[in-house]
Amino acid sequence: MTATVTRAIPTDATQCARILAQAAADRRTVRIRGSGTKSYLGDVGATDIELGTERVAGVIDHVPADLTVTVGAGTRMADLKVALEKAGQFIPLDPPHADGATVGGLIAANSNGFWRVRYGGVRDLLIGTRTALADGTVARAGGRVVKNVAGYDLDKLLVGSLGTLGVIVEATFKVLPLPETSDGLVARFDRPAEAFAVAHAIVRAAARVEACVVERTVEGWCVAVQARGSGPTVMRAMSDARQEVAARHGDAAELADAIDRMRELPARATDGALVKVSLPVAASAAFAENAERLESFAALAVDAASGVARVHLANEDDAVIRDAEALLLAARMVGGNGRVERRAEQLRSRLSTWPNRPNGDFLMRRVKEAFDPARILEPGRLAFA
């Protein structure tokens, strides 16, 4: 829980930077909040000021011919989607909490969905930022054009920083034309080996799909596939997918909202703990099968193309803690990594986000010292903060 004393809502980058400078001078800690959809991330400490970004919002510049859009960081992704659709375009990101998430929160949390392998993630699509820093300055990185190679790529530092380095106030992204058509399916299997064999065959096929996810719930194992693009491309991709499903005797049905539901597992997993791991693709089937056997297993969703898996654990507290630690150890043993992405409030004091120090911890501490020497921004949010 946080004990916020003051709430500040700046209207522009200059005012935001001034608030941070005064907070640094007074040694008052700051928590940054967009819409609050990812406030559960990290081991958040008590803060003196909550800085809201809701007034730093709206489309600042959209050049359809250049396939770029610049928006305020407080802009909700749902509102940006509507604005781009009017020009026949979209931003190819499908993060969890899609309806409520803001652009700034998306960048700060490096929040990616199942489209990442097809289109790239936040790091790939972000081409420019303006950020208010703790010393009262406003830093600009990148630009508003796709081909941008001048200077250091500071945008990459901000992606995944969870507000520990500065307050993102503006961002420029690459966008794409809306796909002509869309199709998909969901197939059920009795065994995980069959589900993962189908999924891996689909993601390796010549006609690429947009998303391919393996899910395990109380109802069994299933594979959800979505393809978008030109008519012939989608038709070929789905034909190949249906052949793979039929070859392994899967029970196929219409996709409906299956992909969206799987993507929103972080929003639904409010009890117990949600563990997120990144695995070698070849290790994801064995990891999923072992996760299913855990005492507190509740649900699982694996991006078959990237190896990113989320496992929801729900049981009595001791079992959840034990199983979460077992999952993180299993990920490390196969060359992956992970964290506890979300946990119930009563588990926060007993189950940390990073039971082990993440890779690059020393370097990130040096970066934190350079950007925020007073250490006022988001205390506890990251392992090095």
PyMOL commands that set and color helices and strands:
alter all, ss='L'
color gray80, all
select helices_A, chain A and resi 13-26+64-66+77-85+103-108+116-119+122-125+155-158+192-203+231-247+258-263+265-268+281-292+317-333+345-347+361-371
alter helices_A, ss='H'
color red, helices_A
select strands_A, chain A and resi 6-8+30-33+49-52+59-63+68-72+89-90+126-132+138-142+167-174+176-177+181-189+211-217+220-229+251-254+273-278+297-303+308-313+337-343
alter strands_A, ss='S'
color yellow, strands_A
deselect
rebuild
show_as cartoon
